[in-house]
Amino acid sequence: MGTTTIMQRQVVSIPEAIFHQVSRPARYTGSEWNSVVKSWDTTALRFALCYPDTYEVGMSNLALHILYEKLNSSPDVVAERVFTPWPDMEQALRERGHALFSIETRQRLSDFDVIGFSLGYELTYTNVLTVLDLGGVPLLRRERTVHHPLIIAGGSCAANPEPMADFIDLFFVGEAEEGLEELVETIRAHRGDRGHLLKAASRLQGVYVPSLYEPRYDTENTFLFMEQDGDAPRVVSRRTVQILPPPPAHPVVPMLEAVHDYGSIEIQRGCTRGCRFCQAGMLYRPVRSRTRGQIVEACEQMANNCGYGEISLLSLSSSDYPQMENLIDDLNPLCQRRNISLSLPSLRLGPGSVRLLEALPGRRGSSFTFAPEAGTERLRRAINKNVTEEDIFTTLEALREGGWTKLKLYFMIGLPTETEEDVVGITSLVRRIAGFDSRLRVNVSVSLLVPKPHTPCQWHLQDSTEQVDVKVSLLQKGLRNDRVRLSWPDARISQVEAALSRGDRRTGQAILRAWQMGSRFDAWGERFSYENWVSAFESCGLPLDSYRNLAARNNAALPWSHISTGVTDDYLSTEQRKMETGDFTPDCRQASCNSCGLQNCSDGCAASTEST
C-alpha cells in the first residue's frame, strides 16, 4: 500500500493560495497518519468515501473508518476520502472552475468508479448535492450514464431511502461489513453496463435500487404502495452481521481536532432495551458483543498505531456490556503503561454506572451525563425508558459520595401521551436534583422528538412550533436557578428533520429546490434557513406542515414499507399501543422473547431461537 506514481491527468491542481484563503485548510490537505495512498495504474476499482459534512465531523464517523480499511485491504481496490467543503472553499472552487477532489491524491470525483455516502443524519442531504455538483457528477441518477461514477449510500438514513432516491443509484440497507465484498464483486463483473449492474446488485440482500421501483399515489396524492420492476424483490431486507469482525486496526488520525478527538473501539452493537423513540435501538438489533480479549487487542493496536491518549469504548448502552468491570481491569495495564485514559459514553442511570466511571483508568473529570428523557415516571414508562425516581436519587447519592460536581441531563418534549404535567415534571425533577447537593452545577438539554421510521413513534403527530413555544416557556419559568443552565430546541430544525425522515420520493424535489436556493450545512444552526425549506416544500406542492402527522396512516403503507429492518410492523404497532396505555416491555435479554421479528437472535435474547 505504498505511495506510487499517480496519473497526472486525474489530479486536480489546486493553487496554494486557495488554502491560505479558506478556514481550516487542513480539512483538505491530507497526508495524515495511517492514510492510504495507492497507484491508480494498478488498482482496478476506485471508491471515493464521503461523510457529507466537514472533515472534523466526518472523521468522527466510525463507519467511514471501517469501510476505508476494509476496501483498502483489497490489493486491486483503492478507497479515498472526500468531505463537503465549507462554503468558503466551495466558493473558491467555483470561482476558479476547480472540481472537488479526494483528500489522499486530489483525484477528481468524476474519475472514481464509485462514490459512497454515509448518511447518518437527514440534515446533511443538501451537502450530498454539493459534493456531487462540485465533483462534476449529474445530481439526478436518471441523467447519469456508464461514464459517470456509481453513486451509493448507506447508514441509518437508508432505513427510509425515498427522500434521496432521485440522487442515489443504489442504497445498502444494513451493516456493510456483511455484504460489501459481494457488492464489490458485482460492480467488478458488470461495471461496463450500468443497467445490468443495477439489476444484478438488486438481487443481493440489503441492496435497494430506486430505479427499479415506482411509487404509486391515490387521487389525493397520498402514497399507496411501491411497484417493483421485474425480478426486484418486493421487500428489501436489511443486512446484518452475525459476528462482529475486528474493529479497524489502523484508523486515520485526523490532521486537526475532530469532533470526537480520541480513539474509538466499538465493544458492542445493538440494544434491546426497547426505548420506543429510539431508531438505533430498532435498527441495530440483535445485541452482539466483542469478547474482552478482542477489545484489549483492539485497544493495544489503537495505542500502537494512532498514539491517542484517550480511547472511548462505544456501545448504545455501555452498561449492558457483560463483565464490564472485568474489561476495565483487563485494560488497566495498557492504560498505565501508555498513559491512556478510558471513557464510557452511553451509560445507564444507576450507582453502578458511577462506580464504573470511577474505576476507569486515567484522569477522571467531575462531570456526569445521563438521560432521564422524561420528567415523570408515567411518561418514562410510556416510552419504555425504565428509569425510576429511586434510580435517579440513588445515582445522585453515589455522585455526592464521589465528589462529582457537574451534571448534564437530557430530556425530550413532544413525546407521545405527553401532558403539561409531564413538561412541568421536568422542572420539578431538575429542581429536586439541583437541591440534592449544593455543589452540583446542572446543565439541562431539551430536544424535540423527531418521529423516526421503523420505530413505534413513526406514526406520531409531531409538535407544532406553537406547542413547542408553550412548553419551552414552562421550562424557562420553572428553571430560574443560578446552578441550572437550560438549552432548548429550535422546533423549526426538528420539523424539517422530521419531513426529511418520513418523506416519500417527492421529498427529493424539495431537497433539490432548497439546495438550489442556497441551503448548505443545515445541521449547523448558524447555516440553517427555515425560510428556504418552507419555500422549497411549498414550491413543490408539498406543505412542510403536512409531514408532521402520519397518525391517520396506521393501516396504510408508509413510504418505507418496502424496507425491512427485521423488526416487524406488527411488533411496532403493538409497541405503539402499549405506549398509549403506558405498558412496559421488558428487555428480552432478561425476560421472555418479545417477538420483534428478528430471527436467529438467541445471543441477544433470553429466549431460544425456537421461541422467536
Sequence and secondary structure as in RCSB ss.txt:
>XXXX:A:sequence
MGTTTIMQRQVVSIPEAIFHQVSRPARYTGSEWNSVVKSWDTTALRFALCYPDTYEVGMSNLALHILYEKLNSSP
DVVAERVFTPWPDMEQALRERGHALFSIETRQRLSDFDVIGFSLGYELTYTNVLTVLDLGGVPLLRRERTVHHPL
IIAGGSCAANPEPMADFIDLFFVGEAEEGLEELVETIRAHRGDRGHLLKAASRLQGVYVPSLYEPRYDTENTFLF
MEQDGDAPRVVSRRTVQILPPPPAHPVVPMLEAVHDYGSIEIQRGCTRGCRFCQAGMLYRPVRSRTRGQIVEACE
QMANNCGYGEISLLSLSSSDYPQMENLIDDLNPLCQRRNISLSLPSLRLGPGSVRLLEALPGRRGSSFTFAPEAG
TERLRRAINKNVTEEDIFTTLEALREGGWTKLKLYFMIGLPTETEEDVVGITSLVRRIAGFDSRLRVNVSVSLLV
PKPHTPCQWHLQDSTEQVDVKVSLLQKGLRNDRVRLSWPDARISQVEAALSRGDRRTGQAILRAWQMGSRFDAWG
ERFSYENWVSAFESCGLPLDSYRNLAARNNAALPWSHISTGVTDDYLSTEQRKMETGDFTPDCRQASCNSCGLQN
CSDGCAASTEST
>XXXX:A:secstr
       GGGB    HHHHHHSS THHHH   BT     TTS SEEEEEEESS HHHHTT HHHHHHHHHHHTST
TEEEEEEE   HHHHHHHHHHT   B TTT BBGGGSSEEEEE   GGGHHHHHHHHHHTT  SSGGG  TTS E
EEEESGGGGS GGGTTT SEEE B HHHHHHHHHHHHHHHTT HHHHHHHHHTSTTEE GGGEEEEE TT  EEE
EEE TTS SSEE B  SS     SS  B SS  SS SEEEE EE   S  TT HHHHHT S EE  HHHHHHHHH
HHHHHH  SEEEEE TTGGGSTTHHHHHHHHHHHHHHHT EEE  S  SSHHHHHHHHHSSS   SEEEEEEESS
SHHHHHHTT    HHHHHHHHHHHHHHT  EEEEEEEES TT  HHHHHHHHHHHHHHHHH TT EEEEEEEE  
  TTSTTTT     HHHHHHHHHHHHHHT  TTEEEE   HHHHHHHHHHHH  TTHHHHHHHHHHTT   TTSG
GG  HHHHHHHHHHTT  GGGGG  GGGTTS  TTTTEE SS HHHHHHHHHHHHHT     TTTSS    S SS
 GGG SS TTT 
